[in-house]
Amino acid sequence: MKLSLQQKKNSFLFIPLVLILITLPLILRDFTPRDELKYIDISSTMIKTHNFFVQYFNNQMYTDKPPLYFWLIIISRYILGGFYTYGIVLFNIAIESFMLIKLYDFLKKQFNYKASGIIIFLIISSILHYISIVTVRMDVFLNSFIVLSLINFFDCYKQGDYKKNYKTFIYIGFAFLFKGLVGILTPLLVIIIFKFIASKKYTLKEIGLLKGLGIILLFVLFWLIPSYLAVGPIFIKQLLFKQIYGRAVNAYVHKKPFYYYLWTLPAIVFPWCIAFCYSLYKSITNKSKTDLDKFLLLWIGITVFYLSLVSSKIIIYLLPLTVPMMTITYIELGKASRRAKNIIYYTTALQLPILLIAIFFIDSEDFLPFKTTAILGLSIITLMMIIFIIKNKIHRVFYLSGSLMFILAICLGLNIKTFNKEIGFYKYKSIITKYIPNNQIIYTFEDDLLRTQFMISNKIVSVKDETFQSKANNIFFLKKKNLDKIKNAYTILYQDDKFCFIKIKTNGEK
């Protein structure tokens, strides 16, 4: 059953509004110093060089990611007149809303109106899914397009009509342009293996695989050809050997053991970890699996397996699994006995008072604002849970646990600087303007500080530690804790509890 026109209108309004409300405290903030500032710096360099296909970071070619997300950052900058977290995250919310509306429609066909709403709630209240929305990263786009591609394929499969399956490959193409090869491998592997297992007649012709691969190739060439024309064969070489082969075989960053994803998988759907583990076991051991069961299990299993073979591992790579994980959870909980349900409901709900007690005993002045707001919010939810337990509405106790994520997110958003001491680089723009002459070169050996370049007119140059000894009269931007590395005499132009600007004195200068 398709959604009515009114239901679609309500979805287009309701879902984005909910996402904005629950994410607002964490998008009205400054950029974090690592990936977020790096992506802003890359986008700023694109604007300066007018090269919108080949990215550069720290004067080095950056082939880690295709350009599409950086284009959105640039668009946000031109619309708002500067780089702001909320302006970029609104793109995240837009694609997330589109995906959830499509998913809602898909789930309604498989189950019913109520089930669709519950599964959507379980997804958006999962910790990794929530974090992806409020973070300046392209993973939310990768997740959305992978989900869109797979639910579109399964919809075509269930109807036995693959006329609209071309959309599957268009979605895969966009997944690639946002994140790279993983956007192609994940859905294609799931589709091909599922078709082999589910169909008595093994043929990929009917789903239009060859035409689909042609569509995907167009998206790949859309990035590769302009990049090749801009810088030559070195781009392809770096992409193939450093980025793809290097990360797969011997990663230079995020290197983790093979089993890393096996024990981190349940954690990505907190607070639904216990419910998912039970549901996954029941789904695997169930001998009478439906096509949907097989599809969801393959989606999880194939993704975890091939990502485990890759040397570089980051938990955010598991983000596209939140949809099948929470769908399986809903299916199996619906089949569970009353006793099993109650155990899961109570153990899930127990996380709240445990967390409340833990927060209460935090003894730190820095955490006092977070502590106060968190205790207030969690106390209200805990009181509601007690009322539901007294009234024997145990299922409501379970779903109320999802509010845990939103309460913690609000508290975190209100007190973000407590948890990230290095946030707040924007203030250094005015400090540089006040203390350092315009266009004066600033030196640093901190990678994080290089990412502030986009905010100022001064050029920031990376140097090695020993270079400090020969840079008299020049200005350095560094973390305060690293001041003891400087052997020459220096003058402090500005300092706070985190960073400082210093000027190296000449020989004989007091």
Secondary structure as UniProt FT lines:
FT   HELIX           5..27
FT   TURN            33..34
FT   HELIX           35..49
FT   STRAND          55..57
FT   TURN            58..59
FT   STRAND          60..62
FT   HELIX           68..80
FT   HELIX           85..110
FT   HELIX           113..124
FT   HELIX           127..134
FT   HELIX           139..159
FT   TURN            163..165
FT   HELIX           166..179
FT   HELIX           182..198
FT   TURN            205..208
FT   HELIX           209..231
FT   HELIX           233..237
FT   HELIX           238..245
FT   HELIX           246..249
FT   TURN            258..259
FT   HELIX           260..264
FT   HELIX           266..269
FT   TURN            270..271
FT   HELIX           273..285
FT   HELIX           291..309
FT   HELIX           315..321
FT   HELIX           322..335
FT   HELIX           338..349
FT   HELIX           351..360
FT   TURN            366..367
FT   HELIX           368..390
FT   TURN            391..392
FT   HELIX           394..400
FT   TURN            401..402
FT   HELIX           403..414
FT   HELIX           416..419
FT   TURN            421..422
FT   TURN            425..426
FT   HELIX           427..435
FT   TURN            438..439
FT   STRAND          442..444
FT   HELIX           447..450
FT   TURN            451..452
FT   HELIX           453..455
FT   STRAND          460..462
FT   HELIX           465..470
FT   TURN            472..473
FT   STRAND          475..479
FT   HELIX           480..485
FT   STRAND          490..495
FT   STRAND          499..504
FT   TURN            507..508
//
